[in-house]
Amino acid sequence: MNTLIDKKKVYMANRVATHLAFRHKANDLFDFINQCNEKNIELDFSDVITMSGSFAHQYLINKENSKKIISEINMKPNIKKMLDVVQKRNGKPKKVIEPPEAIDVII
């Protein structure tokens, strides 16, 4: 089996943004990843400038829950540090439940 065929490279700056800030963007990323036919996904963080704690947390949760083999390349030191800090702070990522959309209740 040729691993080049079984691997998909995703450029984070193009697919998501150069400033990774919101949980829903991490969810959108993993919706895309989990729909890919390839089992191995390589995320290229070239040109990514910042990552928020909330994006990092949701990213780690989604990565843990994904059936894909995900690797990261070209991470700037601040991006790697953010992921390390969030991982250490939270231990094993726990699932975050998205709040439901607002519903008008008439009593």
N, CA and C of each residue as an Amber inpcrd file, in Angstrom:
protein
   321
   0.8450000  -1.1740000   0.0000000   0.0000000   0.0000000   0.0000000
   0.8920000   1.2380000   0.0000000   0.6520000   2.1510000  -0.8760000
   1.4480000   3.3620000  -1.0030000   0.9320000   4.4300000  -0.0500000
   1.7730000   4.8490000   0.9130000   1.3360000   5.8270000   1.9080000
   1.1240000   7.2030000   1.3080000   1.7570000   7.5010000   0.1760000
   1.5360000   8.7970000  -0.4440000   0.1050000   8.9370000  -0.9270000
  -0.4640000   7.8540000  -1.3800000  -1.8530000   7.8660000  -1.8340000
  -2.8040000   7.9500000  -0.6420000  -2.4210000   7.3490000   0.4710000
  -3.2900000   7.2700000   1.6410000  -3.1570000   8.4650000   2.5680000
  -2.4030000   9.4800000   2.1780000  -2.2030000  10.6460000   3.0350000
  -2.7300000  11.8910000   2.3540000  -3.3970000  12.7220000   3.1380000
  -3.8880000  13.9970000   2.6220000  -3.2210000  15.1080000   3.4190000
  -2.6950000  16.1050000   2.7050000  -2.0730000  17.2600000   3.3430000
  -3.0680000  18.4090000   3.3320000  -3.2520000  19.0280000   4.4960000
  -4.1910000  20.1370000   4.6440000  -3.4070000  21.3550000   5.1230000
  -3.4690000  22.4350000   4.3640000  -2.8210000  23.6870000   4.7490000
  -3.7830000  24.4850000   5.6370000  -3.4380000  24.5560000   6.9180000
  -4.3290000  25.1620000   7.9080000  -4.6500000  26.6210000   7.5980000
  -3.6660000  27.3910000   7.1480000  -3.9040000  28.8050000   6.8590000
  -4.9390000  28.9700000   5.7480000  -4.9420000  28.0510000   4.7890000
  -5.9150000  28.1180000   3.6950000  -7.2580000  27.5180000   4.0920000
  -7.2440000  26.4010000   4.7770000  -8.4700000  25.6790000   5.1270000
  -9.2240000  26.3690000   6.2670000  -8.4860000  26.9040000   7.2520000
  -9.1470000  27.5050000   8.4190000  -8.8740000  29.0130000   8.4500000
  -7.6590000  29.3940000   8.8650000  -7.2870000  30.8150000   8.9580000
  -5.8430000  30.9150000   9.4280000  -5.2940000  32.1070000   9.3510000
  -3.9480000  32.3190000   9.8920000  -3.9890000  32.5810000  11.3900000
  -5.1380000  33.0080000  11.8900000  -5.3570000  33.2010000  13.3300000
  -6.4580000  32.2240000  13.7430000  -6.0660000  31.1550000  14.4020000
  -7.0130000  30.1020000  14.8040000  -7.6140000  30.4980000  16.1440000
  -8.8860000  30.8870000  16.1380000  -9.4550000  31.4930000  17.3380000
 -10.7000000  30.8000000  17.8900000 -11.5640000  30.2700000  17.0620000
 -12.8820000  29.8550000  17.5300000 -13.0760000  28.3460000  17.5200000
 -13.8040000  27.8560000  18.5300000 -14.1090000  26.4230000  18.6360000
 -14.8210000  25.9050000  17.3960000 -15.7820000  26.6670000  16.8920000
 -16.5470000  26.1790000  15.7400000 -15.6600000  25.9970000  14.5100000
 -14.5690000  26.7590000  14.4250000 -13.6420000  26.5770000  13.3070000
 -12.8890000  25.2530000  13.4460000 -12.5670000  24.8540000  14.6810000
 -11.9440000  23.5450000  14.9090000 -12.9350000  22.4390000  14.5500000
 -14.1920000  22.6440000  14.8950000 -15.2200000  21.6580000  14.5380000
 -15.3860000  21.5610000  13.0250000 -15.3940000  22.7130000  12.3420000
 -15.5000000  22.7120000  10.8780000 -14.3210000  21.9690000  10.2580000
 -13.1250000  22.2000000  10.7880000 -11.9310000  21.5150000  10.2900000
 -12.1010000  20.0080000  10.3980000 -12.5610000  19.5320000  11.5480000
 -12.6860000  18.0930000  11.7340000 -13.8790000  17.5050000  10.9910000
 -14.8850000  18.2930000  10.7150000 -15.9530000  17.8210000   9.8200000
 -15.3400000  17.4980000   8.4590000 -14.4780000  18.3850000   7.9790000
 -13.7870000  18.1650000   6.7070000 -12.8610000  16.9480000   6.7900000
 -12.0320000  16.8950000   7.8260000 -11.0640000  15.7980000   7.9900000
 -11.7720000  14.4520000   8.0310000 -12.8240000  14.3600000   8.8130000
 -13.5070000  13.0790000   8.9920000 -14.2510000  12.6260000   7.7360000
 -14.4800000  13.5260000   6.8010000 -15.1120000  13.1560000   5.5320000
 -14.0970000  12.7570000   4.4610000 -12.8190000  12.9990000   4.7210000
 -11.7750000  12.6330000   3.7550000 -11.6750000  11.1200000   3.6300000
 -11.3680000  10.6550000   2.4390000 -11.1980000   9.2190000   2.2090000
  -9.9000000   8.6930000   2.7950000  -8.8910000   9.5490000   2.8830000
  -7.5820000   9.1320000   3.3830000  -7.6280000   8.9360000   4.8970000
  -6.8810000   7.9310000   5.3520000  -6.8080000   7.6500000   6.7930000
  -5.7950000   8.5480000   7.4920000  -4.7080000   8.8830000   6.7980000
  -3.6440000   9.7190000   7.3490000  -3.8180000  11.1560000   6.8680000
  -3.8990000  12.0520000   7.8310000  -4.0750000  13.4660000   7.5200000
  -2.8850000  14.2250000   8.1060000  -2.2240000  14.9920000   7.2450000
  -1.0910000  15.8070000   7.6800000  -1.5250000  17.2650000   7.6510000
  -1.4940000  17.9070000   8.8160000  -1.8880000  19.3050000   8.9130000
  -0.6410000  20.1740000   8.8770000  -0.5770000  21.0410000   7.8970000
   0.5670000  21.9230000   7.7140000   0.2180000  23.2990000   8.2870000
   0.9240000  23.6700000   9.3580000   0.6580000  24.9240000  10.0550000
   1.4900000  26.0880000   9.5270000   2.1150000  25.9310000   8.3500000
   2.8330000  27.0540000   7.7310000   1.8890000  28.2440000   7.6310000
   2.3750000  29.4130000   7.9230000   1.6250000  30.6730000   7.8200000
   0.5510000  30.8550000   8.8840000   0.3860000  29.9060000   9.8020000
  -0.5150000  30.1260000  10.9310000   0.2540000  30.9680000  11.9470000
  -0.3620000  32.0590000  12.3940000   0.3160000  33.0210000  13.2540000
  -0.0360000  32.8140000  14.7220000  -1.3200000  32.6340000  15.0250000
  -1.7500000  32.4810000  16.4120000  -2.7980000  31.3830000  16.5420000
  -2.9130000  30.8820000  17.7740000  -3.9520000  29.9040000  18.1150000
  -4.4510000  30.2470000  19.5170000  -5.7540000  30.3880000  19.6550000
  -6.3350000  30.6740000  20.9610000  -6.4260000  29.4000000  21.7900000
  -6.5880000  29.5800000  23.0840000  -6.7740000  28.4400000  23.9770000
  -8.0390000  27.6690000  23.6610000  -9.1010000  28.3750000  23.2880000
 -10.3670000  27.6840000  22.9970000 -10.2570000  26.8620000  21.7080000
  -9.5820000  27.3960000  20.6840000  -9.3770000  26.6130000  19.4660000
  -8.5200000  25.3920000  19.7850000  -7.4360000  25.5980000  20.5410000
  -6.5310000  24.4990000  20.8860000  -7.2700000  23.3990000  21.6420000
  -8.1040000  23.7770000  22.5900000  -8.8550000  22.7980000  23.3740000
  -9.7930000  21.9900000  22.4900000 -10.5510000  22.6710000  21.6390000
 -11.4950000  21.9710000  20.7710000 -10.7490000  21.1200000  19.7450000
  -9.6250000  21.6100000  19.2540000  -8.7920000  20.8510000  18.3180000
  -8.3510000  19.5400000  18.9610000  -7.8620000  19.6120000  20.1920000
  -7.3870000  18.4070000  20.8820000  -8.5270000  17.4250000  21.1460000
  -9.6910000  17.9400000  21.5110000 -10.8640000  17.0770000  21.7120000
 -11.2140000  16.3600000  20.4100000 -11.3030000  17.1210000  19.3240000
 -11.6730000  16.5430000  18.0350000 -10.6260000  15.5630000  17.5360000
  -9.3610000  15.8760000  17.7600000  -8.2920000  14.9820000  17.3280000
  -8.3920000  13.6530000  18.0670000  -8.6390000  13.7140000  19.3570000
  -8.7560000  12.4910000  20.1540000  -9.9480000  11.6430000  19.7160000
 -11.0250000  12.2880000  19.3250000 -12.2420000  11.5720000  18.9460000
 -12.2610000  11.1180000  17.4910000 -11.3310000  11.6020000  16.6890000
 -11.2940000  11.2490000  15.2650000 -10.6930000   9.8600000  15.0700000
 -11.1660000   9.1650000  14.0630000 -10.6120000   7.8560000  13.7040000
  -9.4330000   7.9910000  12.7480000  -9.1360000   9.2070000  12.3370000
  -8.0290000   9.4730000  11.4230000  -6.7110000   9.5250000  12.1980000
  -5.6220000   9.2660000  11.4810000  -4.2810000   9.4320000  12.0320000
  -3.8320000  10.8230000  11.6130000  -3.7040000  11.7210000  12.5900000
  -3.4550000  13.1240000  12.3000000  -2.0630000  13.5100000  12.7870000
  -1.2930000  14.1100000  11.8840000   0.0300000  14.6150000  12.2500000
   0.1060000  16.0950000  11.9090000   0.9460000  16.8030000  12.6450000
   1.1190000  18.2310000  12.4420000   2.5490000  18.5110000  12.0020000
   2.7040000  19.4200000  11.0500000   4.0320000  19.8370000  10.6150000
   4.0910000  21.3640000  10.5500000   5.3060000  21.8790000  10.5560000
   5.5770000  23.3110000  10.3880000   4.8590000  24.1960000  11.4020000
   4.8200000  23.7460000  12.6610000   4.2230000  24.5490000  13.7290000
   5.2430000  25.5380000  14.2700000   4.8410000  26.7750000  14.3780000
   5.6780000  27.7710000  15.0340000   5.7210000  27.4400000  16.5340000
   6.7680000  27.8550000  17.2290000   6.8990000  27.5350000  18.6590000
   5.6970000  27.9870000  19.5040000   5.1180000  29.1480000  19.1900000
   3.9730000  29.6230000  19.9810000   2.7370000  28.7460000  19.7910000
   2.5670000  28.1640000  18.6060000   1.4250000  27.2800000  18.3440000
   1.6050000  25.9760000  19.1080000   2.7960000  25.4060000  19.0270000
   3.1070000  24.1710000  19.7580000   2.9500000  24.3900000  21.2550000
   3.4370000  25.5220000  21.7420000   3.3520000  25.8420000  23.1740000
   1.8910000  25.9280000  23.6190000   1.0480000  26.5580000  22.8140000
  -0.3730000  26.6740000  23.1710000  -1.0070000  25.2990000  23.2900000
  -0.7370000  24.4130000  22.3340000  -1.2930000  23.0620000  22.4070000
  -0.7730000  22.3230000  23.6370000   0.5140000  22.4830000  23.9420000
   1.0940000  21.8320000  25.1220000   0.4670000  22.3510000  26.4090000
   0.3060000  23.6640000  26.5130000  -0.2780000  24.2650000  27.7230000
  -1.7120000  23.7910000  27.9200000  -2.4940000  23.8050000  26.8700000
  -3.8980000  23.3740000  26.9650000  -3.9690000  21.8920000  27.3190000
  -3.1110000  21.0860000  26.7080000  -3.0980000  19.6450000  26.9970000
  -2.7540000  19.3990000  28.4650000  -1.7450000  20.0810000  28.9770000
  -1.3350000  19.9070000  30.3790000  -2.3920000  20.4290000  31.3350000
  -2.9970000  21.5600000  30.9880000  -4.0020000  22.1740000  31.8520000
  -5.2450000  21.2960000  31.9790000  -5.6260000  20.6930000  30.8710000
  -6.8850000  19.9470000  30.8440000  -6.7080000  18.4380000  30.9450000
  -5.4700000  17.9610000  30.8880000  -5.2760000  16.5190000  30.8730000
  -5.8810000  15.9600000  29.6110000  -6.4960000  14.8200000  29.7290000
  -7.1480000  14.2170000  28.5720000  -8.3230000  15.1080000  28.1580000
  -8.3970000  15.4590000  26.8810000  -9.4990000  16.3280000  26.4400000
 -10.8610000  15.7050000  26.7260000 -11.7690000  16.5490000  27.1640000
 -13.1320000  16.1080000  27.4140000 -14.0310000  16.7190000  26.3650000
 -15.0880000  16.0180000  26.0550000 -16.0080000  16.4850000  25.0320000
 -16.7040000  17.7610000  25.5030000 -16.7240000  18.7520000  24.6380000
 -17.4330000  19.9980000  24.9080000 -18.7490000  19.9350000  24.1610000
 -19.8070000  20.1470000  24.8780000 -21.1350000  20.1190000  24.2650000
 -21.4660000  21.5320000  23.8040000 -21.7650000  21.6520000  22.5350000
 -22.1270000  22.9470000  21.9780000 -23.4860000  23.3730000  22.5590000
 -23.6240000  24.6550000  22.9280000 -24.9150000  25.0970000  23.4340000
 -25.9690000  25.0600000  22.3450000 -27.2010000  24.7230000  22.7150000
 -28.2680000  24.7020000  21.6960000 -28.5710000  26.1070000  21.2290000
 -29.1350000  26.1870000  20.0480000 -29.5390000  27.5050000  19.5550000
 -30.6600000  28.0310000  20.4300000 -30.7620000  29.3440000  20.4930000
 -31.7850000  29.9690000  21.3240000 -33.1750000  29.5590000  20.8540000
 -34.0330000  29.2510000  21.8190000 -35.4090000  28.8590000  21.5200000
 -36.3300000  29.7600000  22.3240000 -37.3010000  30.3400000  21.6590000
 -38.2880000  31.1410000  22.3570000 -39.2950000  30.2190000  23.0360000
 -39.4820000  30.4280000  24.3410000 -40.4390000  29.6180000  25.0840000
 -41.5730000  30.5320000  25.5400000 -42.7700000  30.1440000  25.2040000
 -43.9550000  30.9030000  25.5980000 -44.6980000  30.0860000  26.6210000
 -44.8820000  30.6930000  27.7820000 -45.5780000  29.9900000  28.8670000
 -46.9100000  30.6370000  29.1240000
